[in-house]
């Protein structure tokens, strides 16, 4: 059980968001209202960016052979 917890806890996909969240909390003096607003804004920005990528694929040189 201890090995399972250590393996899950030290996984970068778990640790990096926790560190980012703690950094955000410290930078906003543990004001959960501001932190929530920042997180919502970041989430909306990421969702908008992904949706733009789906509807308007980037025009690159990779597939432009003809």
N, C-alpha and C positions, 0 to 999 in steps of 0.2 A: 504494500500500500504506500509506503514511504517513497519507493522508487517511482511509482505512478504519479504521485503528487509532485515530486521533484522534476520528473520528465515534462509534466504539463506546465508547471510553474516557470521553468526556465526556457520554455518555447518562445522564440522571438515574436511570434504572432500574439502572444499574451503579454509579454514584458514591454514591448515597444509602445503599444497603446496606453498601458498603465503609466509609463514614464511620461509620455506626452500629456496625458491627463493631469498628472501631478504637477508638471511644469506649468500647465495652463492655470491650475488652481493657485499656485504660488504667484504667478505673474499678475493674477487678479485678486490677490489678498484673500483667497478663499471665499469670495463672493459668488455664491452658487447661481445667483440670477445672471450675473455677467458671464460666468462660465457657460451656463446653459444657452445664453444668446449667442456666444461665440461658437459653441459646438453646433447649434442649429444652423448658423450662417455657413459654417464650413461644410456641413452635410448638404445643405441646399446647393452650395457652389459645386460640390463634387457631383451631385445628382444632375445638375444642369450641364456640367462638362461631359458626363457620360452620355446623357441623352443627345447632346449635340454630336457626339462621336457616332452615335447610332444613326441619326437622321441625316447628318452631313459628314460622310466619311472624308478623312483628309486626303487631299490629292497629292500623292507622292510619286516618286520616280520608280518605285519598285515594280509596278505593273504596267507601266507605260512603254511597252515595246513597239507598239504600232502607231 
